[in-house]
């Protein structure tokens, strides 16, 4: 009885690194399979061609130039990837890839002990990957929906700010100091202009501030400090404050309950009494 051939040391993680998604299918390259089976890539593909009827398109297919280029960008395949077909080591054709069913069929075509044993580990890997995807389908769906909502929010915010700045660019400064409901652009323009006039400091006393309030203060001059006095239940997070200070220093937020009305003080000289919270200007 002949001795069993040694099987290369394989792990699920190693095999997973050789599985790619092409045409929405999990596949493996002919060269990677040949390496695992310890045969030349050319010999593997010749065996497949001799048994073409066993390998329909959903078992095995050849990559297009575009698919190969995309794959090279993903995994850095060398242009001189070994195929066993030329004396110079280069391929004269694009690689073939095999789906799970095609890989299962390969063992019967190659008829080698190593191919049979390696296929067992490959099949186990495919089962593990399918189980992982099935168990995390809801998580993947949630992440995708979250990314779509975030992208939608960013696009809507960018559109609103563009409308505001386009309006500001097209209109002269308003002399109006009282803004009625729906005059959001006029009120926003007024406060932007007010903030941009400060040369040393801005103090805002407002019980209800949020990220929209900080968006107004991004228009201040460099070096102008901003001190906000607001209620402890403010919607500003420490992360919001830190992110603002990284780009527009210096912002300080103090929490207090000993006030009711809202004021903005420019350069410790001009004091403005604000009817509604800064973030709601023109909404009420």
ChimeraX attribute file (.defattr): number of C-alpha atoms within 10 A of each C-alpha:
attribute: neighborCount
match mode: 1-to-1
recipient: residues
	/A:1	3
	/A:2	4
	/A:3	5
	/A:4	8
	/A:5	10
	/A:6	9
	/A:7	15
	/A:8	13
	/A:9	8
	/A:10	12
	/A:11	11
	/A:12	15
	/A:13	9
	/A:14	11
	/A:15	18
	/A:16	15
	/A:17	10
	/A:18	14
	/A:19	21
	/A:20	18
	/A:21	11
	/A:22	16
	/A:23	9
	/A:24	7
	/A:25	13
	/A:26	17
	/A:27	24
	/A:28	25
	/A:29	20
	/A:30	22
	/A:31	22
	/A:32	16
	/A:33	24
	/A:34	18
	/A:35	14
	/A:36	19
	/A:37	24
	/A:38	15
	/A:39	16
	/A:40	18
	/A:41	22
	/A:42	18
	/A:43	15
	/A:44	21
	/A:45	19
	/A:46	12
	/A:47	13
	/A:48	19
	/A:49	12
	/A:50	10
	/A:51	12
	/A:52	12
	/A:53	8
	/A:54	16
	/A:55	19
	/A:56	11
	/A:57	11
	/A:58	12
	/A:59	18
	/A:60	23
	/A:61	16
	/A:62	16
	/A:63	18
	/A:64	13
	/A:65	12
	/A:66	9
	/A:67	14
	/A:68	16
	/A:69	14
	/A:70	13
	/A:71	16
	/A:72	13
	/A:73	10
	/A:74	10
	/A:75	11
	/A:76	10
	/A:77	12
	/A:78	9
	/A:79	11
	/A:80	10
	/A:81	12
	/A:82	18
	/A:83	22
	/A:84	17
	/A:85	15
	/A:86	11
	/A:87	8
	/A:88	9
	/A:89	13
	/A:90	15
	/A:91	17
	/A:92	9
	/A:93	12
	/A:94	12
	/A:95	19
	/A:96	17
	/A:97	22
	/A:98	25
	/A:99	23
	/A:100	21
	/A:101	15
	/A:102	21
	/A:103	22
	/A:104	18
	/A:105	17
	/A:106	26
	/A:107	19
	/A:108	12
	/A:109	15
	/A:110	17
	/A:111	10
	/A:112	14
	/A:113	15
	/A:114	19
	/A:115	23
	/A:116	18
	/A:117	16
	/A:118	18
	/A:119	21
	/A:120	12
	/A:121	15
	/A:122	24
	/A:123	16
	/A:124	13
	/A:125	19
	/A:126	18
	/A:127	13
	/A:128	14
	/A:129	16
	/A:130	13
	/A:131	12
	/A:132	11
	/A:133	13
	/A:134	11
	/A:135	11
	/A:136	12
	/A:137	12
	/A:138	11
	/A:139	11
	/A:140	13
	/A:141	11
	/A:142	12
	/A:143	12
	/A:144	12
	/A:145	12
	/A:146	12
	/A:147	12
	/A:148	12
	/A:149	12
	/A:150	12
	/A:151	12
	/A:152	12
	/A:153	12
	/A:154	12
	/A:155	11
	/A:156	12
	/A:157	12
	/A:158	12
	/A:159	11
	/A:160	12
	/A:161	12
	/A:162	12
	/A:163	13
	/A:164	17
	/A:165	14
	/A:166	11
	/A:167	14
	/A:168	19
	/A:169	11
	/A:170	9
	/A:171	11
	/A:172	9
	/A:173	12
	/A:174	12
	/A:175	8
	/A:176	9
	/A:177	10
	/A:178	12
	/A:179	19
	/A:180	13
	/A:181	11
	/A:182	12
	/A:183	14
	/A:184	17
	/A:185	17
	/A:186	24
	/A:187	23
	/A:188	21
	/A:189	20
	/A:190	19
	/A:191	17
	/A:192	18
	/A:193	17
	/A:194	18
	/A:195	22
	/A:196	16
	/A:197	15
	/A:198	19
	/A:199	15
	/A:200	15
	/A:201	19
	/A:202	24
	/A:203	18
	/A:204	22
	/A:205	24
	/A:206	23
	/A:207	22
	/A:208	20
	/A:209	22
	/A:210	15
	/A:211	14
	/A:212	12
	/A:213	17
	/A:214	19
	/A:215	13
	/A:216	19
	/A:217	21
	/A:218	16
	/A:219	16
	/A:220	22
	/A:221	16
	/A:222	14
	/A:223	13
	/A:224	19
	/A:225	20
	/A:226	21
	/A:227	17
	/A:228	18
	/A:229	23
	/A:230	24
	/A:231	20
	/A:232	13
	/A:233	12
	/A:234	15
	/A:235	13
	/A:236	18
	/A:237	11
	/A:238	10
	/A:239	9
	/A:240	13
	/A:241	17
	/A:242	15
	/A:243	12
	/A:244	18
	/A:245	13
	/A:246	10
	/A:247	10
	/A:248	20
	/A:249	17
	/A:250	17
	/A:251	18
	/A:252	14
	/A:253	16
	/A:254	11
	/A:255	13
	/A:256	13
	/A:257	11
	/A:258	8
	/A:259	12
	/A:260	11
	/A:261	12
	/A:262	19
	/A:263	19
	/A:264	22
	/A:265	18
	/A:266	20
	/A:267	16
	/A:268	12
	/A:269	8
	/A:270	10
	/A:271	13
	/A:272	12
	/A:273	11
	/A:274	17
	/A:275	14
	/A:276	17
	/A:277	19
	/A:278	25
	/A:279	18
	/A:280	17
	/A:281	23
	/A:282	19
	/A:283	15
	/A:284	13
